Amino acid sequence: MNVVFSHGKESGPWGTKIKEMAKIAESKGFKVDSIDYQGINDVDNRVNKLRENLTLVDGSVVLVGSSMGGYVATACSESLACKGLFVLAPAFYLGGKVDFDAVTVPKRTTVVHGWLDDIVPVENSWRFAKQHSTELHILNDGHRLITTLPKITELFSQFLDDIEA
């Protein structure tokens, strides 16, 4: 199984959170990839890039995204090969072509958001999680979710264990 990461607008493909989560995924035997969206500012063009990349992946996938990457991962999660979705401070309901109330997400979907996020309102994740009956974790952190990284990696590890079960 493959874990494919999508970074946020101001980040890169191997930022701090992705590196830490990639280590966990690799330790559990997952293949890992992180798409480079640098220079692509339009979120829907990022969605198209991920869709193209997913056609090259052999086997099922778990999609992981942070902020704008959460938008991108969720938009592509309707793929039959997607076994799970793990998103951090996802940029839901902030524009773009995707209707997040209407998307079909994998049964195993986890949303993590920070109470102190001043970029994406935490209420957006609550709305999405309520609409889709997904797991939601709200942490005492800001948009970057760096101070709670140990908790996030713990949640991600459990998420992957649940996918494999």
Sequence and secondary structure as in RCSB ss.txt:
>XXXX:A:sequence
MNVVFSHGKESGPWGTKIKEMAKIAESKGFKVDSIDYQGINDVDNRVNKLRENLTLVDGSVVLVGSSMGGYVATA
CSESLACKGLFVLAPAFYLGGKVDFDAVTVPKRTTVVHGWLDDIVPVENSWRFAKQHSTELHILNDGHRLITTLP
KITELFSQFLDDIEA
>XXXX:A:secstr
 EEEEE  TTS TT HHHHHHHHHHHHTT EEEEE  TT   HHHHHHHHHHHHTT  S EEEEEETHHHHHHHH
HTTSTTEEEEEEES  TTSSSS  TTT    SSEEEEEETT SSS HHHHHHHHHHHT EEEEES  TT  TTHH
HHHHHHHHHHHHHH 
